[in-house]
Amino acid sequence: MSISVRPAAAGDGAILHAMVRELAVSHGHAQEVTARPEDYERFLADPQAINGALIGCWQGQAGGCAIWQRSYSTYRGCETLYLEDLSVLPQFRRLGLGRELLRAVARFALSRNVPAVTWLMMSWNEDARRLYAAAGAEIEEGNCLCRLSGEALERLGS
C-alpha cells in the first residue's frame, strides 16, 4: 500500500477542481459547480487564506482531497476547522485514502491546537458514515444543511 498525503499548493487547482466536480456529480449536484480551476489557484496562492487543502495520492497518483476552512465555535470560544469536502475519486475508493485524508486533517488541527473538526455528510452516504464512525466521529442525527443563495439571498439582503 502506497498512500501519501500532501498539502495542496499552487499548481494544484485543476486537481482540486476535478475532484470537487466528481464529488458534485456523484451527489447529484453537478449543475451547482461554478468554480473553475483558477478559483482554486487563487486560494492556494493566498498566504492569508482562511482555507486549505490536502491531496491524497495512491502510488503517486492524486486520488482524493480534503478541503477545509477555519471556523469559530461560539460554544467553545475558539477556532475550529470546518471540513468543506473530503472526496476520493471512484477508482481510488476502498484503498484507505479517505481514512488517511481524514487522519491528515486531524493532524493539521492538532498542530494548530484546534480542538474540533466539523463537517456535514449526506445522510444517504453509508460509505462516508462508516468511514467517519470508524474514525470516532460523533454523527448527530436531525441536523440539516441550510443555504441562502440566489434570488432568496438577494430578496432578503435588499
ChimeraX attribute file (.defattr): number of C-alpha atoms within 10 A of each C-alpha:
attribute: neighborCount
match mode: 1-to-1
recipient: residues
	/A:1	7
	/A:2	11
	/A:3	17
	/A:4	17
	/A:5	21
	/A:6	14
	/A:7	14
	/A:8	21
	/A:9	16
	/A:10	12
	/A:11	14
	/A:12	19
	/A:13	20
	/A:14	15
	/A:15	18
	/A:16	25
	/A:17	19
	/A:18	15
	/A:19	22
	/A:20	24
	/A:21	21
	/A:22	18
	/A:23	19
	/A:24	16
	/A:25	14
	/A:26	12
	/A:27	12
	/A:28	10
	/A:29	12
	/A:30	14
	/A:31	9
	/A:32	10
	/A:33	12
	/A:34	8
	/A:35	11
	/A:36	14
	/A:37	15
	/A:38	14
	/A:39	13
	/A:40	22
	/A:41	19
	/A:42	12
	/A:43	18
	/A:44	21
	/A:45	13
	/A:46	12
	/A:47	7
	/A:48	8
	/A:49	12
	/A:50	12
	/A:51	17
	/A:52	19
	/A:53	24
	/A:54	23
	/A:55	27
	/A:56	30
	/A:57	21
	/A:58	17
	/A:59	11
	/A:60	11
	/A:61	13
	/A:62	21
	/A:63	22
	/A:64	27
	/A:65	28
	/A:66	26
	/A:67	20
	/A:68	21
	/A:69	16
	/A:70	16
	/A:71	18
	/A:72	14
	/A:73	13
	/A:74	9
	/A:75	6
	/A:76	10
	/A:77	8
	/A:78	13
	/A:79	18
	/A:80	21
	/A:81	24
	/A:82	18
	/A:83	21
	/A:84	17
	/A:85	18
	/A:86	24
	/A:87	25
	/A:88	26
	/A:89	18
	/A:90	12
	/A:91	8
	/A:92	17
	/A:93	14
	/A:94	12
	/A:95	14
	/A:96	16
	/A:97	25
	/A:98	24
	/A:99	17
	/A:100	17
	/A:101	26
	/A:102	21
	/A:103	14
	/A:104	20
	/A:105	22
	/A:106	16
	/A:107	13
	/A:108	14
	/A:109	18
	/A:110	13
	/A:111	9
	/A:112	11
	/A:113	12
	/A:114	18
	/A:115	14
	/A:116	17
	/A:117	20
	/A:118	15
	/A:119	12
	/A:120	14
	/A:121	16
	/A:122	11
	/A:123	13
	/A:124	9
	/A:125	10
	/A:126	11
	/A:127	11
	/A:128	16
	/A:129	16
	/A:130	12
	/A:131	16
	/A:132	17
	/A:133	12
	/A:134	10
	/A:135	12
	/A:136	9
	/A:137	13
	/A:138	9
	/A:139	15
	/A:140	8
	/A:141	7
	/A:142	6
	/A:143	9
	/A:144	11
	/A:145	7
	/A:146	6
	/A:147	8
	/A:148	9
	/A:149	10
	/A:150	8
	/A:151	9
	/A:152	10
	/A:153	11
	/A:154	10
	/A:155	9
	/A:156	9
	/A:157	7
	/A:158	5
